[in-house]
């Protein structure tokens, strides 16, 4: 087909599948971090995001993100996938259908990330409604700003693979969601610890695996930008992991599994905006530097009354902000095919462009999410009664248990006068 490169297309098909895998991987990661009684509900929020975000992306999200060059929001020229065909997307050598699918997987995982702020207490149906609207009014808008032709891209902000819409978008939205939904009933009154560290480690490993498609695919081909981002996705998380282990050992003389898994995610997040713009040496440095603000943000958060359950703000918001800002210092045109130099290589303007992004994206994500959840709370209860929360979200919202007891059966009431019967 004219204008289509088969090698680029083949790689992008693989990259798309890798990024889609990241959402079930996130489900494992999140499920291990919560209490046993909320395992299925937490995973189901991630699974539901696959369906919800895909449908909203196909109907209006993709068009609002990538149609036209309006400063704030795109148009509706691609609504319901109008004119999204086998023809190449402008600026690429891959079919727009493949570009659409690749970008859809970004929207999917970002929606799932926000769930980490409200697991163990937000009712399932209100979350579904919130996630659907959020994917359009927050994610699609930020995606347009950063790499869909919007004002951040126009004023020179560099964001290779989603530091603005995915990482800062999810992290600061998570903070707003946690504030509005309020803390869990047990928060601050008893120890709430992860129930399965093996799930967390396995989820982190699969996330890292999928991130090679996430960052490597954001070059939209097998050229230098994608190759550089792919290699940097190996280097940065490795550096974060080493620094994190050292910090754990210095602080508590124990290197925790949960800390190691978190470090992997932080390193992947930090290099996401910078992957195709910085040298491998600076990728190592970015990974190492990002460990510090994220580590101490995670330590600080429990001292507050903000029950942001799974530290999405620290691991994604702070890490994404750090990586986005550091581009302004260490981007090198000799490595990024002339995309831009940072302050250390002679361009102070690039740093200013990055500063604008790290101010605007968090403000919009936080503000719009706060309004969305506040508005939704006026229409329906965001949380159930305390006894349901005590029983666990798995039974109350799904009628199932992650770990069956009583020889594989749970007892349920069938109604007045009917008695009780096992449900297998």
C-alpha positions in Angstrom: 0.0 0.0 0.0 1.4 3.4 -0.9 3.0 5.2 2.0 2.9 2.2 4.3 6.1 0.6 5.7 5.5 -3.0 6.5 8.3 -3.3 9.1 7.0 -0.2 10.9 3.5 -1.6 10.8 4.5 -5.0 12.1 6.4 -3.5 15.0 3.4 -1.3 15.9 1.0 -4.2 15.9 3.3 -5.9 18.4 3.7 -2.7 20.4 -0.1 -2.3 20.6 -0.5 -5.8 22.0 2.3 -5.2 24.5 0.6 -2.1 25.8 -2.8 -3.8 26.1 -1.1 -6.5 28.2 -0.1 -3.7 30.6 -3.7 -3.3 31.9 -4.1 -6.9 33.1 -0.6 -6.6 34.5 -1.7 -3.4 36.4 -4.6 -5.4 37.7 -2.2 -8.0 39.2 0.0 -5.2 40.6 -3.0 -3.4 42.2 -4.7 -6.6 43.4 -1.7 -7.6 45.3 -1.5 -4.3 47.1 -5.0 -4.4 48.5 -6.6 -6.5 51.2 -7.7 -10.0 50.3 -11.4 -9.1 50.5 -11.0 -6.5 47.7 -8.8 -8.4 45.3 -11.4 -9.2 42.6 -13.0 -5.7 42.7 -9.7 -4.1 42.3 -8.8 -6.3 39.3 -12.3 -5.8 37.8 -11.9 -2.0 37.8 -8.8 -2.6 35.5 -10.7 -5.1 33.4 -13.7 -2.8 33.0 -11.4 0.0 31.9 -10.5 -2.1 28.8 -14.1 -2.1 27.7 -15.1 1.4 28.7 -12.1 3.2 27.4 -12.0 1.4 24.1 -15.7 2.3 23.4 -15.3 5.9 24.4 -12.1 6.2 22.4 -13.7 4.8 19.3 -16.8 7.0 19.6 -15.3 10.4 20.5 -12.1 10.2 22.4 -9.7 9.6 19.5 -11.3 12.3 17.4 -11.1 14.9 20.3 -7.4 14.0 20.8 -6.2 13.7 17.2 -8.5 15.5 14.8 -7.5 19.0 13.9 -5.0 21.4 15.5 -7.2 23.4 17.9 -5.3 24.6 20.9 -7.5 23.2 23.6 -9.4 20.3 22.0 -9.6 18.4 18.7 -12.6 18.2 16.4 -15.2 15.5 15.7 -14.0 14.6 12.2 -13.0 11.1 13.4 -16.0 10.5 15.7 -17.2 6.9 15.5 -13.9 6.2 13.6 -15.0 8.2 10.5 -12.2 8.1 7.9 -9.9 6.0 10.2 -8.8 3.5 7.5 -5.8 1.7 6.0 -4.3 5.0 4.7 -1.2 6.2 6.6 -1.6 8.5 9.5 0.1 11.9 8.8 3.7 11.9 9.9 3.8 8.1 10.1 4.2 5.1 7.7 1.6 3.0 9.5 -2.2 2.7 8.8 -4.3 5.1 10.8 -6.2 2.0 12.1 -3.0 0.8 13.8 -2.3 4.3 15.1 -5.8 4.4 16.5 -5.5 1.0 18.2 -2.1 1.9 19.7 -3.4 5.2 21.2 -6.5 3.4 22.5 -4.3 1.2 24.7 -2.8 4.3 26.2 -6.3 5.6 27.1 -7.2 2.2 28.5 -4.3 1.9 31.0 -4.6 5.5 32.1 -8.2 5.0 33.1 -7.2 1.9 35.0 -4.4 3.8 36.8 -6.9 6.3 38.3 -8.8 3.4 39.9 -5.8 2.9 42.3 -6.8 6.0 44.2 -10.3 4.8 45.2 -10.1 1.0 45.4 -11.5 -0.6 48.6 -14.3 1.8 48.9 -15.8 3.4 45.7 -18.8 1.6 44.4 -18.4 -0.2 41.1 -21.1 1.4 39.1 -20.2 5.0 40.0 -16.6 4.2 39.1 -17.7 2.9 35.7 -19.6 6.1 35.0 -16.7 8.3 36.2 -14.1 6.3 34.2 -16.2 6.7 31.0 -16.5 10.5 31.3 -13.0 10.9 32.6 -11.5 9.2 29.5 -13.1 11.9 27.3 -12.9 15.1 29.4 -9.5 14.6 30.9 -7.5 12.0 29.0 -8.5 13.0 25.5 -8.0 16.7 26.3 -4.5 16.2 27.7 -3.5 13.9 24.9 -4.5 16.6 22.4 -2.5 19.2 24.3 0.7 17.1 24.4 0.9 15.2 21.1 -2.4 15.7 19.2 -1.5 19.2 17.9 -2.7 21.1 21.0 -1.2 24.1 22.7 1.5 22.4 24.7 2.9 20.7 21.6 2.6 24.0 19.7 4.6 25.9 22.3 7.4 23.3 22.2 6.7 20.9 25.0 8.5 17.5 24.4 6.5 14.4 25.5 7.6 11.2 23.9 5.2 8.7 25.2 2.7 10.3 27.6 4.2 12.0 30.5 1.4 14.6 30.3 -1.8 12.7 29.6 -0.9 9.3 31.1 1.4 9.9 34.0 0.6 13.4 35.3 -3.0 13.0 34.1 -3.5 9.9 36.2 -1.5 10.9 39.2 -3.1 14.2 39.9 -6.5 13.0 39.0 -5.9 10.2 41.6 -5.2 12.9 44.2 -8.5 14.7 43.4 -10.5 11.4 43.4 -9.0 10.3 46.8 -9.9 13.7 48.4 -13.5 13.6 47.2 -14.2 10.0 47.9 -12.6 10.3 51.3 -10.5 7.8 53.3 -11.4 4.1 53.9 -13.2 3.5 57.2 -10.1 1.7 58.6 -7.5 4.3 57.3 -5.3 5.5 60.1 -7.0 3.2 62.7 -5.4 -0.1 61.8 -2.6 -1.5 59.7 -3.7 -1.9 56.1 -1.1 -4.0 54.3 -0.7 -5.6 50.8 -2.1 -9.2 50.9 0.0 -10.7 48.1 3.5 -9.4 47.4 4.0 -12.1 44.6 1.1 -10.5 42.7 2.8 -7.1 43.0 6.1 -8.4 41.8 4.6 -10.3 38.9 2.5 -7.3 37.9 5.5 -5.0 38.0 7.5 -7.4 35.8 4.7 -7.6 33.2 4.3 -3.9 33.3 8.0 -3.4 32.5 7.7 -5.9 29.7 4.7 -4.1 28.2 6.5 -0.7 28.7 8.9 -1.7 25.9 5.9 -1.4 23.6 4.6 1.7 25.3 7.8 3.7 24.9 9.4 1.8 22.0 6.2 2.0 20.0 5.9 5.8 20.5 8.4 6.3 17.7 5.8 4.8 15.4 8.3 2.7 13.6 11.7 0.9 13.8 13.8 4.1 13.4 16.2 5.8 15.8 13.6 7.4 18.2 11.9 4.0 18.9 15.1 2.2 19.3 16.5 4.8 21.7 13.3 4.8 23.8 13.3 1.0 23.8 16.8 0.9 25.2 16.2 3.7 27.7 13.2 1.7 29.0 15.6 -0.9 30.1 18.1 1.5 31.6 16.0 3.9 33.6 14.0 1.4 35.7 17.1 -0.5 36.4 18.7 2.6 37.9 15.6 3.4 39.9 15.5 -0.1 41.3 19.1 0.1 42.5 18.7 3.4 44.2 15.4 2.3 45.7 16.9 -0.8 47.2 19.7 1.4 48.7 17.2 3.8 50.2 15.3 0.9 51.7 18.4 -0.5 53.2 19.5 2.8 54.6 16.1 3.6 56.0 15.1 0.2 57.4 17.9 -2.3 56.8 15.5 -4.3 54.7 14.9 -4.3 50.9 11.2 -4.8 50.5 9.5 -6.6 47.6 6.8 -4.0 47.4 9.5 -1.3 47.2 11.3 -3.1 44.4 8.1 -3.5 42.4 7.2 0.2 43.0 10.7 1.2 41.9 10.3 -0.6 38.6 7.1 1.3 37.9 8.6 4.7 38.9 11.6 4.2 36.6 9.3 3.2 33.7 7.1 6.3 34.3 10.0 8.7 34.7 11.5 7.7 31.3 8.1 7.7 29.5 8.2 11.4 28.5 11.9 11.5 27.9 12.6 8.1 26.3 13.2 9.2 22.7 14.8 12.6 23.6 17.7 11.8 25.9 20.9 9.7 25.7 21.2 6.3 27.4 23.5 7.9 30.0 20.9 10.4 30.9 18.3 7.7 31.0 20.2 6.1 33.7 20.5 9.4 35.5 16.7 10.1 35.1 15.9 6.8 36.6 18.2 7.3 39.6 17.0 10.9 40.2 13.3 10.0 40.0 13.7 7.5 42.9 14.2 10.3 45.4 11.1 12.4 45.1 8.9 9.4 44.6 10.3 7.5 47.5 9.9 10.3 49.9 6.4 11.2 48.6 5.3 7.6 49.4 6.7 8.0 52.9 5.0 11.3 53.4 1.6 10.5 52.1 0.4 8.2 55.1 1.1 11.1 57.5 -1.8 13.0 55.8 -5.5 12.3 55.8 -5.4 11.8 52.0 -6.1 8.1 51.5 -4.8 7.8 48.0 -4.8 4.0 48.3 -2.1 2.8 45.9 0.1 5.9 45.7 -0.8 6.7 42.1 0.2 10.3 42.7 3.7 9.4 43.9 4.5 6.6 41.4 2.9 8.2 38.4 2.2 11.9 39.0 5.5 12.8 40.7 7.5 10.4 38.5 5.9 11.7 35.4 6.4 15.3 36.4 10.1 14.6 37.2 10.7 13.0 33.8 8.9 15.7 32.0 10.8 18.5 33.7 14.2 16.8 33.3 13.8 16.8 29.5 14.2 20.6 29.8 17.7 20.0 31.2 19.1 17.0 29.4 17.4 16.6 26.0 20.1 16.3 23.3 19.5 17.1 19.6 22.3 14.8 18.6 20.3 11.8 20.1 16.8 12.9 19.2 17.2 13.8 15.5 17.0 17.5 16.2 13.8 17.5 18.3 15.5 19.8 20.8 18.2 20.5 23.3 17.8 21.1 27.0 19.3 23.8 29.2 22.5 21.9 29.7 23.0 21.8 25.9 22.2 25.4 25.3 18.5 25.9 25.1 16.8 27.5 28.2 13.6 27.8 26.2 13.1 24.1 26.2 13.2 24.1 30.0 10.5 26.8 30.0 8.3 24.7 27.7 8.6 21.8 30.1 7.8 23.9 33.1 4.6 25.1 31.5 3.6 21.5 31.0 4.3 20.4 34.6 2.2 23.3 35.8 -0.7 23.1 33.4 -1.3 19.3 33.2 -1.6 18.7 36.9 -3.8 21.7 37.4 -6.3 20.6 34.7 -6.3 16.9 35.7 -6.9 17.7 39.4 -9.5 20.4 38.8 -11.6 18.5 36.2 -11.5 15.3 38.1 -12.6 17.0 41.3 -15.5 18.5 39.4 -16.5 15.2 37.8 -16.5 13.2 41.0 -18.2 16.0 43.0 -20.9 16.2 40.3 -21.3 12.4 40.2 -21.6 12.4 44.0 -24.6 14.7 43.7 -26.4 12.1 41.5 -25.6 8.9 43.3 -23.7 7.7 46.4 -20.1 7.1 45.6 -19.7 4.7 48.5 -21.8 2.0 50.2 -22.5 1.7 53.9 -19.7 0.8 56.2 -20.8 -2.8 56.8 -20.4 -3.4 53.0 -16.9 -1.9 53.1 -16.1 -4.1 56.1 -17.3 -7.3 54.3 -15.3 -6.4 51.3 -16.0 -5.1 47.8 -15.6 -8.5 46.2 -18.7 -10.0 47.8 -20.8 -6.8 47.9 -20.2 -5.8 44.2 -19.4 -9.1 42.4 -20.8 -11.9 44.6 -17.5 -13.7 44.3 -14.3 -14.3 46.3 -10.8 -14.3 45.0 -9.9 -17.1 47.4 -12.8 -19.4 48.0 -13.3 -20.7 51.5 -15.7 -23.4 52.7 -14.6 -25.9 50.0 -15.2 -23.6 47.2 -18.6 -22.2 48.2 -19.9 -19.0 49.7 -23.3 -18.8 51.4 -25.8 -16.3 50.1 -29.3 -15.5 51.2 -32.0 -16.3 48.7 -34.7 -14.1 50.2 -37.2 -14.1 53.1 -38.2 -17.6 54.2 -36.1 -19.3 51.6 -33.1 -20.2 53.9 -29.6 -20.3 52.7 -28.0 -22.1 49.8 -24.4 -22.5 48.5 -23.3 -20.7 45.4 -20.4 -22.4 43.8 
